[in-house]
Each structure stands twice: as C-alpha cells, then as structure tokens.
C-alpha cells in the first residue's frame, strides 16, 4: 500500500524518525529506521514508542480517571492499608502518590520527605515525587533544588515530560531567568497541550502577546485533529487557549 507514491512502511518509519528526534533518542535509530523501514519500525514501535505512550501524561491521566470513576477512593484506601500492614519504602511511595493524586499534598510531602531522609535520598522516584509535593505546597524553590538533584542523579529525567514541565513551572514561580528556556525544553519532549498552554500563559504574563497568541493558536489548530478521547482529556487546555484568544 502506498500514499502519494510512498510506501506506507516508509511513512511509518518517517513518523518514528520524527519521534526519535523530538524525544532525543539515540541517533542510531534513524539508521535502523531508514535502512530497514519495515523491520526497524516494528522494533522501534515495540521497544520505544509503545512504552513511551503507555507512560505518557495522557495515558496516566486516562487510567486514573477510569479508576476514580469506578471507585474514587480505592487506590488511596488500599495504599494506606498496605503501608500500615508493612511500612516499606515502596509502600510509602505508593501511599504518597495516592495522597498527591487525591489532593492531600501536605501528607504526601511528609511521606516523600521521610523517604528522602534515609538511604533512598537520591532515588529518582523519591526525588520526582518529593519535587511534585513541594511544588504543590507552594515550595517552588524546594522543588527546583530537588529536581536539579534528580537531573544530576539521572540525566534522562530531564527529558521526561512531567519533570521538564514541573521544572519550568517552578522556575516561573520564582521568576527565574531561565524560565523561557525551561519551557522550551518541556515543549521539546511534550506530547500533549498542557506545556504549550502553560508556556503561553507565562509569555502572556511577561507581555509577549505575539508569542503567547501563536502558541494558543497552535493548540486550537491541533485540536481539530484530536479524537474524542484526546479532546476529553485536553478540554481544559483547549478552553484556556480559546478563552485567551477571545480576549
């Protein structure tokens, strides 16, 4: 099968090549994809692309929304029971994450801080959770320090969408000079409109109306290609973009 004279397997390889560049994968994937378009695309899809989609913010939000719709308090309830039964570090982190998701950032911060005070002080999962809890409790400076430690411990963490966006937001909250560059870095690894919308909000607050407007327009333009599920997940960011453009 071909489209405009180009084989479908080549088009898929090009799609994956763009993903390689946008997510800063090893460049040898480009050689594999274009030397062996069909086999290379299958291998890349299984090894890199599908896992990245499974762990993307959109997929996480979708799974969380389904669980919350069925039984809103189940995860927190089970995490607390498990921790009370056997208070291991893993179970503490599960409880902290459940508390954070339920909106109880203060208690979550206590658990993350406790985990970070021992031998797991430089564990990436602990640091990522701690930074999120710090930011949620209005400690942007603490979140910046924690994230910078995380990036030292695990360089790839800087290219993870959640960490990149949180870092940009924390810098923005402290009016740091590197905020613009941090948002641009977050956009480079983003697959959803939230980073773009938050960057546009920040640009608007800085008085850079043309740049902000361009980003809002991109969100609205992209939304025309969203399927129903994506539109439902991203309706907040689309509404914010449309409202900003209307004003």
C-alpha positions in Angstrom: 0.0 0.0 0.0 1.3 3.5 -0.9 0.2 7.1 -0.3 1.3 9.7 -2.9 3.7 7.1 -4.3 5.4 6.5 -0.9 5.1 3.1 0.7 3.1 3.0 4.0 6.0 1.4 5.8 8.3 4.3 4.8 5.7 6.8 6.1 5.6 5.0 9.4 9.4 5.0 9.5 9.4 8.8 8.9 6.8 9.2 11.8 9.1 7.2 14.1 12.1 9.2 12.9 10.4 12.4 14.0 9.7 10.8 17.4 13.4 9.9 17.7 14.5 13.5 17.2 11.7 15.1 19.3 12.4 12.7 22.3 16.2 12.8 21.9 16.6 9.0 21.4 19.9 7.6 20.2 20.6 8.6 16.6 21.4 5.0 15.6 17.6 4.5 15.5 17.5 6.8 12.4 19.9 4.5 10.6 17.9 1.4 11.5 14.6 3.0 10.5 15.7 4.2 7.1 17.9 1.2 6.3 15.2 -1.3 7.3 11.9 0.7 7.2 9.5 -2.1 8.0 11.5 -4.2 10.4 13.0 -1.1 12.0 9.6 0.5 12.6 8.3 -2.7 14.2 11.3 -2.9 16.6 11.2 0.8 17.4 7.4 0.7 18.0 7.7 -2.2 20.4 10.9 -1.1 22.2 10.5 2.7 22.4 7.2 4.2 21.1 4.6 2.0 22.8 6.3 2.2 26.3 6.5 6.0 25.9 2.8 6.2 25.1 1.9 3.9 28.0 3.8 6.1 30.5 2.7 9.4 28.9 0.8 12.0 30.9 -2.3 11.4 28.8 -2.2 7.6 29.4 -1.6 8.1 33.2 -4.5 10.6 33.4 -6.8 8.3 31.5 -6.1 5.3 33.7 -6.5 7.4 36.8 -9.8 8.8 35.5 -11.2 5.3 34.9 -10.2 4.2 38.4 -11.6 7.3 40.0 -14.9 6.9 38.1 -15.3 3.3 39.3 -14.2 3.8 42.9 -12.8 7.2 43.7 -11.1 6.3 47.0 -9.9 2.8 46.2 -6.2 3.4 45.4 -5.7 5.6 48.5 -7.6 3.2 50.7 -5.6 0.2 49.5 -2.3 2.1 49.6 -2.9 3.2 53.2 -3.8 -0.3 54.3 -0.8 -1.8 52.7 1.5 0.7 54.3 0.0 0.2 57.7 0.4 -3.5 57.4 4.1 -3.3 56.2 5.6 0.2 56.1 8.3 -0.4 53.4 9.7 2.4 51.3 7.9 1.1 48.2 4.6 1.2 50.1 5.3 4.6 51.5 5.9 5.9 48.0 2.7 4.3 46.8 0.8 5.9 49.6 2.4 9.3 48.9 1.5 9.1 45.3 -2.1 8.2 46.1 -2.3 11.1 48.6 -0.9 13.5 46.0 -3.4 12.3 43.4 -6.2 12.8 46.0 -5.1 16.4 46.6 -3.6 15.8 50.0 -0.2 17.3 49.2 0.7 18.1 52.8 0.5 14.5 53.9 2.2 13.3 50.7 5.1 15.7 51.3 5.6 14.2 54.8 5.9 10.7 53.3 8.2 11.8 50.5 10.4 13.7 52.9 10.6 10.7 55.2 11.6 8.5 52.3 14.2 11.1 51.2 15.8 11.3 54.6 17.3 7.8 54.5 19.3 5.6 52.1 16.8 6.4 49.3 17.6 10.1 49.4 18.9 10.0 45.8 16.4 7.6 44.4 14.8 9.0 41.2 11.3 8.0 42.2 11.6 9.6 45.6 13.1 12.8 44.2 10.4 13.1 41.5 7.6 12.6 44.0 9.2 15.0 46.5 9.5 17.8 44.0 5.9 17.5 42.9 4.7 17.6 46.6 7.0 20.5 47.3 5.6 22.5 44.3 2.0 21.6 45.3 2.6 23.0 48.8 4.0 26.3 47.4 7.6 25.5 47.9 8.8 26.2 44.3 12.4 26.8 45.5 12.5 23.4 47.2 11.1 21.8 44.1 13.8 23.4 41.9 16.6 22.1 44.3 15.1 18.6 44.3 14.7 18.5 40.6 18.2 19.6 40.0 19.4 16.8 42.3 17.2 14.4 40.3 18.8 15.6 37.0 22.2 15.0 38.4 21.3 11.5 39.6 19.5 10.6 36.4 20.2 12.7 33.3 17.3 11.2 31.4 14.9 12.5 34.0 15.3 16.0 32.5 13.7 14.7 29.3 10.7 13.2 30.9 7.6 15.4 30.2 6.3 15.6 33.8 9.7 16.5 35.2 10.5 19.0 32.5 7.2 20.8 32.8 7.4 20.9 36.6 10.9 22.4 36.5 9.7 25.1 34.1 6.7 25.9 36.3 8.9 26.0 39.4 11.3 28.4 37.7 8.4 30.6 36.6 7.0 30.7 40.2 10.4 32.0 41.4 10.8 34.4 38.4 14.0 32.7 37.4 15.9 34.0 34.4 16.0 30.5 32.8 12.2 30.1 32.7 11.8 30.6 29.0 14.5 28.0 28.2 12.9 25.5 30.6 9.5 25.8 29.0 11.1 25.4 25.5 12.8 22.2 26.8 9.5 21.0 28.2 7.8 21.6 24.8 10.6 19.6 23.1 9.6 16.4 24.9 5.8 17.1 25.3 3.1 15.1 23.5 0.1 16.9 24.9 -1.0 20.6 25.0 -0.5 21.3 28.7 3.1 22.5 28.5 2.2 24.6 25.4 -0.7 26.3 27.2 1.3 26.9 30.4 4.1 28.4 28.4 1.7 30.6 26.6 0.2 31.7 29.9 3.6 32.6 31.2 4.5 34.5 28.0 1.3 36.5 28.2 2.1 37.4 31.8 5.5 38.7 30.6 3.8 40.9 28.0 5.0 38.8 25.0 1.5 38.7 23.4 2.5 37.6 19.9 4.4 34.6 21.1 1.6 33.6 23.5 -1.0 34.0 20.8 0.9 31.8 18.4 1.0 29.0 21.0 -2.7 29.3 21.8 -3.4 29.2 18.1 -1.3 26.0 17.7 -3.4 24.4 20.4 -6.7 25.3 18.7 -5.3 24.1 15.4 -4.0 20.8 16.8 -7.4 20.2 18.5 -9.0 19.8 15.1 -7.1 16.6 14.7 -7.8 15.2 18.1 -10.0 12.1 18.5 -12.8 12.2 21.1 -10.8 10.7 23.9 -7.9 13.2 23.4 -10.4 16.1 23.2 -11.9 15.0 26.5 -8.5 14.7 28.2 -7.3 18.0 27.0 -10.5 20.1 27.2 -9.1 22.3 30.0 -6.2 23.4 27.8 -8.3 23.9 24.7 -10.8 26.0 26.7 -8.0 28.1 28.2 -6.5 28.7 24.7 -9.8 29.6 23.2 -10.6 32.0 26.1 -7.2 33.7 25.8 -7.6 34.2 22.1 -11.1 35.6 22.5 -9.8 38.2 24.9 
